[in-house]
Amino acid sequence: RDFNERCAQCSEVNWGLTDGGRFYCRSCHNVTERTREVVNTDFITNSRVQTISKGLRKQEKNDGGCEWYICEGFQLVLKKQAEALEALGVCPQMKDEILCNFWRCYLQKSKQAYCKRPAGETVKALSVCESSTDVDSDPERPSLLHLLSLSESEGDLQTDCSFASSVSKVSESTSVRSGSVDGSLYLMKNQKEKLRMTMPMTLSFCYMALLWLREPITLSELLRFVVEGHIPYLNVFQHFPEKMKLCGLDLKIFCVESWPVYEEVFNKMHELAVFLDLPRFPDITDSCFLHPDMLCMKYLMEANLPDELHNWTCRVVKKIGIGEVDFLTLTPGNKSTRKVKYDVLAAAVIVVVLKLLFLLDDHYEWLLSEYAEERNKNNTEGGPYFDFKKWYEVVKQSLDVEQKKLDEERAKYLWRCEKPLFYSVKNKSKVLKRRQMVVNLQNQFGKLSGSVKCAEKPNPSSFQLSWSEENTDGSCFHGHSLKGILQEKCGLLTAMNPDYWLCTVKLCNEKLCGHLAHYREVEFPQSYHFVLGLFSFLLRIQPSYIHDEVCMIEHKLFNKKLCKKLKYNTVLRK
Amino acid sequence: SSYEHKLNFKKSKEACLSYIQDALLQKQWKRASEFLTCYVESLEKDYSREHIGPSEMIWRIGTEVLWHHSQSSMKEFNCFMEQMKTLGVKRYLKVCLEHVFHLLCNGQIDEAYQNLSLAESWRFGEQTAIQDKEMKLIQAYRGLLDYYSWSKQKNILLEHGEDGFSDLAVEQEMHGYFRKAAVNLKEIIKIPGVWDVFVKCYVDLLEFYGDHNEARQVLNEYAYNSKFPANPNAHVYLYQFLKRQGESKKSLISALKILHDIVPSHELMIDFNTMLQKSKKRKKRRLGLEVIFAALDYAGWKANAKAWSCLARQVKQILISEKHLDWIKQEWNSRKDWWPAFHFSRYLAKRNWQENKSLSYEKALVAGILLGKDCKYFKYVSHQGCKAQLKRFRMLKKFVNRHNPVYLR
């Protein structure tokens, strides 16, 4: 606006600015070499700068790319994940309302705090969200490269970015630009208070939204779907538009080289809920899928255990109050309530019930099996009695097969995708060459693999193990009766087993050492270990997590008796 | 482990690798291929801190799989090797060399030669100096193939010579190969190492062209230079050369002495003993006895009739001369506890008699002398022999009865 020279070609004074920040004459479209240093921010947000090239916003350096911000990237990721969940049957509300709102809230809470940009930018960022993340939809985005200096990566950034070749030492990072505008800024250390967004956190967002809607997907299921490839996570940047180039530290942010861990996603979700100042979540009542009664039913079926055990799980749930709405519903910020892991909790309840009925001390359950076997041999009417030994054999066999399959799948997992990534433009050719070689080798050895089963994603299913009553080989135990191990006392059905052993006499302080107890396989009976192992497989978590919940439940269950310091046998040590 | 839920790229590839290893050990080439296909993307990750990186793994594993897999062809193999050569410059010459070995195993001598020549002309900054050893090997093997060509030409020449034709072209070619081969072979054997094949070929060349001095020097160096690793073959080659040259018994014996020390069970011990027995020097004859006893300590010699005949002859001779009976006593002392069960059991008596009468004869002689006429072996064999009315067995019986040395028991 302040440029008043006459145009060299047509002598007019009618100037505009190109994308590159150069002046051009509106009358004759002559581009000058004069550039305008944009310092005044008002100019950027308020003026309508006409550009020569409307559709293409070619930046000389980015070579076909456009500017984009890290949060835009994450927004895309969330969008993709939400779409995938929708395809799996989650209601569309999740994507369009819940998740979107959570994300907006997050942006507000975090952007206003860390952003160096003037307040005007916040508005811009939010408007991007509203236009459902089509990055190309706003042709009038001004160049902000002048505002942010390029060598902003001060401090010493650890770049053990594994995508680069051995060239990526720390010194490189300071000179390598990220494809995104704020990639290098993003990883600076002082972001902790603002809950910096990470890939695992996208799953926390998803889970939070699912929980809000009380959708019938547990966290362990969600994570399993991620690993099985039904929900974009690994190599999600493949879905970024061509113009959003990733390089430099962007890789560290968006490229994952490990599977999300239950604990991490779970804890982050709770942090997030607090950060976003969310109110109490919608109630989890006994008609919800996440209620222990419901989940127990599901897991009992999956574990091939008799339906009758459900009565027992319900009894335990009721007795210790973990079916109460207030216990189950998440209230962010309420430090007195325990954070509930619905799936782990339900599994642990089943384990406790099994211990109540079968003791699981490597003796009693086999004894009971003998009785059941005898009875089943001699008396076929009235349906079979549940035989622990038979159940163990059947389930173990299936479990071993599935575990073996899973182990092989994990070993054969392909982490890279077709879209190659370069840490810097410098090693682009090397990366491409390597990629080509990898593809060649894959073809060569793939042909020699014999009957190559195409790595097709298995259809997503809620049940990993299924047992059919129609099988005549008696491998389904759902309908089996618990009569052989129950007795009636004062009108109430109780277990014949009079004993119980506690996993631990004293619970650890969770806040200090992170766990309620410490599980070591050798210290516990094999049967207990097997049962933990079964649920560990189903939920894809460490057995120790289930063990923790078991300890917690036991302490609630035997609370009074523990206080009285009774004569029960405590931990069974071998 | 099944509970490894914290799965990441590195662990996943480690697991993949262990599946590959299992498959290789069980020769399940298809399965190895399957997992290898999944492993190769490790190339895209930085492993600079690991001891053995994925590129080396893939090279070695891939080579094994392609070499053994039924559906793999030489063409595919070669293609793979070329790719591997580009993967790691620090390994370039090694890969070339191994490729050459495989080509040779497949009988593709010309291709092997081409590859060697190509590799020889490779230069890569400071890597050339670092990989000096591999370069020498490459040159040595090229020298070896040159020797092979020389040998072929030589045979052609000899054939033509018989027919009366003289072929100048062939002769010149032959000399050309000789020069090329000699240069490279000479170089490699200067470096301490085990170079049996190179030494043999080089010596062959030298002998053909009459340079016996050089040959002798080379063989001496190879056998006696302490910088070189102890190598029984070095002594064998020297011995054989000296024998060809018609050297004295004295130098032949000294050539075999060290061989006896290193490999008492070597097949040349028979020759050694034979020479020593005939020696006029007492020490040498004593050594001869030691040598033959030592050889027969080894299971591989149990049924060696020649060895037993050497021992028998010497022992008989000592007995008859009645001198140096203590030699036998000394040798027998450390063996009397286990030789009877090892060599002279009743079972062996039966078997030896059935399978090889001469063997049983010699053994019986020795047994009779060492253990007396009442020992199982002697009794059985001499009885059988007399029953079969074989003259020498009767003589044997008489001899042992006469010379029944009690003191040995």
Interface residues (C-beta under 8 A of the other chain):
Chain A: S162 F163 A164 S165 S166 S168 E257 S258 W259 V261 Y262 Q403 L406 D407 E408 R410 A411 K412 Y413 L414 W415 R416 V431 R434 R435 M437 V438 N440 L441 Q442 Q444 F445 G446 K447 L448 S449 G450 V452 G533 S536 F537 R540 I541 Q542 P543
Chain B: S2 Y3 H5 K6 L7 N8 F9 K10 S12 A15 C16 S18 Y19 W29 K30 R31 S33 E34 F35 L36 T37 C38 V40 E41 L43 E44 K45 D46 S48 I58 G62 V65 L66 H69 Q71 S72 E76 C79 F80 Q83 T86 L87
